[in-house]
Amino acid sequence: MGEIQKELLNLHERLRELFRSKWKRSVPFHEEIVGDRARWERARFLGFGEGTSVYDSSYIYGDVRVGKRTWIGPFTILDGTGGLEIGDYCSISTGAQIYSHETSDWALSGGKAKYTYAPVCIGSCCFIGSLAIIRMGVTVGDHVLVGAHSFVNKNVPSNSIVAGCPATIIGKVAVQGEDVTLTYMKDRAKS
């Protein structure tokens, strides 16, 4: 092992201990180096709203606009090639993918058809669960909870809970100040 590798390994060991003792975290080496502040600095660089953070492992393409105090988790894809707007106080969970274009017609036609584009709009105060996929052309209202592993292929009204593949409305969200109430529909098959 060369001298530089030894120094890097020593740095990694010190940073790993710091992250574990201070924040009870273990993160990849590159995140140890850039530190937590890098998430907010990247969001500022991208022109996102005040207090928004985006992980280094997030892929961001095209015209993506994000409001204030939104958290964009690791391993997410934000495709704004057809336009993407995300409101304030949203949580885009780990691995969520939001697409504003698709290439299926192009591929199926052997490259003769063009790519298809349509904007996506995510309202404010939304929670997009881990590994959820939102298709191009979809509008998600305010105060919406999208369940993990859901495929959202149509518009979602405000104050809804949606889940599944494809996602369907399974409940409602009510917000009174800091109190949030999630009400789930009864299973109709059991009624």
C-alpha positions as a Python dict, from the first residue, in 0.01 Angstrom:
ca = {
    (1, 'M'): (0, 0, 0),
    (2, 'G'): (135, 340, -100),
    (3, 'E'): (177, 639, 131),
    (4, 'I'): (-127, 823, -9),
    (5, 'Q'): (-349, 518, 38),
    (6, 'K'): (-229, 487, 400),
    (7, 'E'): (-313, 854, 465),
    (8, 'L'): (-658, 814, 308),
    (9, 'L'): (-724, 500, 511),
    (10, 'N'): (-617, 683, 828),
    (11, 'L'): (-850, 974, 740),
    (12, 'H'): (-1135, 732, 669),
    (13, 'E'): (-1088, 560, 1006),
    (14, 'R'): (-1092, 894, 1193),
    (15, 'L'): (-1396, 1024, 1006),
    (16, 'R'): (-1580, 693, 1045),
    (17, 'E'): (-1533, 712, 1423),
    (18, 'L'): (-1646, 1077, 1429),
    (19, 'F'): (-1963, 1005, 1230),
    (20, 'R'): (-2047, 706, 1447),
    (21, 'S'): (-1987, 879, 1781),
    (22, 'K'): (-2144, 1214, 1689),
    (23, 'W'): (-2441, 1110, 1469),
    (24, 'K'): (-2462, 730, 1514),
    (25, 'R'): (-2410, 688, 1138),
    (26, 'S'): (-2192, 491, 904),
    (27, 'V'): (-2179, 643, 555),
    (28, 'P'): (-1967, 591, 241),
    (29, 'F'): (-1620, 747, 248),
    (30, 'H'): (-1704, 1025, 1),
    (31, 'E'): (-1987, 1140, 230),
    (32, 'E'): (-1750, 1137, 527),
    (33, 'I'): (-1521, 1369, 333),
    (34, 'V'): (-1780, 1621, 214),
    (35, 'G'): (-1980, 1605, 538),
    (36, 'D'): (-2345, 1684, 604),
    (37, 'R'): (-2325, 2045, 485),
    (38, 'A'): (-2265, 1927, 129),
    (39, 'R'): (-2635, 1832, 95),
    (40, 'W'): (-2747, 2191, 155),
    (41, 'E'): (-2466, 2334, -56),
    (42, 'R'): (-2566, 2112, -350),
    (43, 'A'): (-2929, 2224, -317),
    (44, 'R'): (-2820, 2589, -319),
    (45, 'F'): (-2600, 2524, -624),
    (46, 'L'): (-2903, 2377, -805),
    (47, 'G'): (-3118, 2681, -714),
    (48, 'F'): (-3349, 2486, -484),
    (49, 'G'): (-3538, 2661, -205),
    (50, 'E'): (-3396, 2768, 131),
    (51, 'G'): (-3324, 2482, 370),
    (52, 'T'): (-3362, 2211, 106),
    (53, 'S'): (-3108, 1929, 104),
    (54, 'V'): (-3018, 1674, -162),
    (55, 'Y'): (-2784, 1379, -126),
    (56, 'D'): (-2473, 1342, -339),
    (57, 'S'): (-2602, 1006, -471),
    (58, 'S'): (-2919, 1166, -614),
    (59, 'Y'): (-2935, 1197, -995),
    (60, 'I'): (-3090, 1521, -1119),
    (61, 'Y'): (-3154, 1592, -1489),
    (62, 'G'): (-3313, 1879, -1680),
    (63, 'D'): (-3534, 2152, -1539),
    (64, 'V'): (-3596, 2058, -1175),
    (65, 'R'): (-3740, 2317, -937),
    (66, 'V'): (-3770, 2244, -566),
    (67, 'G'): (-3922, 2460, -294),
    (68, 'K'): (-3798, 2528, 57),
    (69, 'R'): (-3727, 2282, 339),
    (70, 'T'): (-3757, 1974, 116),
    (71, 'W'): (-3548, 1664, 185),
    (72, 'I'): (-3429, 1462, -115),
    (73, 'G'): (-3291, 1131, 4),
    (74, 'P'): (-3007, 916, -127),
    (75, 'F'): (-3026, 716, -450),
    (76, 'T'): (-3317, 917, -592),
    (77, 'I'): (-3376, 1010, -955),
    (78, 'L'): (-3532, 1348, -1038),
    (79, 'D'): (-3586, 1367, -1414),
    (80, 'G'): (-3679, 1720, -1516),
    (81, 'T'): (-3616, 1679, -1891),
    (82, 'G'): (-3989, 1742, -1939),
    (83, 'G'): (-4013, 1975, -1639),
    (84, 'L'): (-4036, 1883, -1270),
    (85, 'E'): (-4164, 2094, -983),
    (86, 'I'): (-4156, 1985, -618),
    (87, 'G'): (-4312, 2206, -351),
    (88, 'D'): (-4212, 2306, 2),
    (89, 'Y'): (-4171, 2073, 301),
    (90, 'C'): (-4161, 1751, 101),
    (91, 'S'): (-3976, 1431, 178),
    (92, 'I'): (-3856, 1235, -126),
    (93, 'S'): (-3748, 905, 29),
    (94, 'T'): (-3453, 685, -55),
    (95, 'G'): (-3465, 536, -404),
    (96, 'A'): (-3774, 728, -519),
    (97, 'Q'): (-3780, 800, -892),
    (98, 'I'): (-3972, 1080, -1063),
    (99, 'Y'): (-3974, 1082, -1445),
    (100, 'S'): (-4089, 1353, -1688),
    (101, 'H'): (-3999, 1162, -2004),
    (102, 'E'): (-4005, 811, -2143),
    (103, 'T'): (-3842, 632, -2432),
    (104, 'S'): (-4072, 331, -2484),
    (105, 'D'): (-4210, 450, -2822),
    (106, 'W'): (-3858, 531, -2940),
    (107, 'A'): (-3730, 186, -2842),
    (108, 'L'): (-4031, -7, -2975),
    (109, 'S'): (-4018, 175, -3309),
    (110, 'G'): (-3649, 106, -3358),
    (111, 'G'): (-3563, 471, -3304),
    (112, 'K'): (-3824, 612, -3545),
    (113, 'A'): (-4057, 761, -3282),
    (114, 'K'): (-3946, 1050, -3064),
    (115, 'Y'): (-3905, 1051, -2688),
    (116, 'T'): (-4222, 1155, -2502),
    (117, 'Y'): (-4214, 1440, -2247),
    (118, 'A'): (-4470, 1570, -1996),
    (119, 'P'): (-4413, 1777, -1682),
    (120, 'V'): (-4457, 1644, -1329),
    (121, 'C'): (-4574, 1856, -1037),
    (122, 'I'): (-4550, 1747, -674),
    (123, 'G'): (-4736, 1978, -435),
    (124, 'S'): (-4619, 2098, -95),
    (125, 'C'): (-4611, 1893, 223),
    (126, 'C'): (-4588, 1556, 45),
    (127, 'F'): (-4419, 1234, 149),
    (128, 'I'): (-4297, 1012, -137),
    (129, 'G'): (-4213, 669, 5),
    (130, 'S'): (-3900, 468, -61),
    (131, 'L'): (-3867, 320, -411),
    (132, 'A'): (-4189, 487, -531),
    (133, 'I'): (-4200, 574, -901),
    (134, 'I'): (-4393, 871, -1036),
    (135, 'R'): (-4462, 867, -1411),
    (136, 'M'): (-4439, 1161, -1650),
    (137, 'G'): (-4740, 1391, -1675),
    (138, 'V'): (-4860, 1328, -1319),
    (139, 'T'): (-4968, 1599, -1075),
    (140, 'V'): (-4963, 1519, -704),
    (141, 'G'): (-5159, 1759, -483),
    (142, 'D'): (-5062, 1900, -143),
    (143, 'H'): (-5045, 1688, 175),
    (144, 'V'): (-5017, 1358, -11),
    (145, 'L'): (-4859, 1041, 123),
    (146, 'V'): (-4732, 803, -149),
    (147, 'G'): (-4659, 457, -8),
    (148, 'A'): (-4328, 278, -56),
    (149, 'H'): (-4287, 77, -378),
    (150, 'S'): (-4588, 250, -538),
    (151, 'F'): (-4620, 328, -909),
    (152, 'V'): (-4807, 657, -954),
    (153, 'N'): (-4934, 681, -1312),
    (154, 'K'): (-5226, 924, -1269),
    (155, 'N'): (-5297, 1248, -1087),
    (156, 'V'): (-5340, 1235, -709),
    (157, 'P'): (-5574, 1481, -535),
    (158, 'S'): (-5462, 1676, -230),
    (159, 'N'): (-5496, 1515, 114),
    (160, 'S'): (-5478, 1159, -21),
    (161, 'I'): (-5290, 846, 74),
    (162, 'V'): (-5201, 636, -230),
    (163, 'A'): (-5023, 302, -255),
    (164, 'G'): (-4982, 6, -485),
    (165, 'C'): (-4892, -75, -841),
    (166, 'P'): (-5061, 110, -994),
    (167, 'A'): (-5122, 343, -701),
    (168, 'T'): (-5480, 389, -586),
    (169, 'I'): (-5628, 605, -313),
    (170, 'I'): (-5637, 407, 10),
    (171, 'G'): (-5702, 687, 256),
    (172, 'K'): (-5707, 1053, 345),
    (173, 'V'): (-5472, 1297, 519),
    (174, 'A'): (-5608, 1561, 758),
    (175, 'V'): (-5381, 1832, 899),
    (176, 'Q'): (-5473, 2065, 1187),
    (177, 'G'): (-5170, 2270, 1287),
    (178, 'E'): (-4907, 2016, 1388),
    (179, 'D'): (-5155, 1729, 1422),
    (180, 'V'): (-5170, 1487, 1128),
    (181, 'T'): (-5442, 1224, 1102),
    (182, 'L'): (-5420, 942, 849),
    (183, 'T'): (-5752, 770, 784),
    (184, 'Y'): (-5745, 450, 582),
    (185, 'M'): (-6043, 317, 386),
    (186, 'K'): (-6189, -12, 500),
    (187, 'D'): (-6109, -316, 291),
    (188, 'R'): (-6416, -338, 65),
    (189, 'A'): (-6363, -708, 1),
    (190, 'K'): (-6427, -776, 371),
    (191, 'S'): (-6742, -557, 391),
}
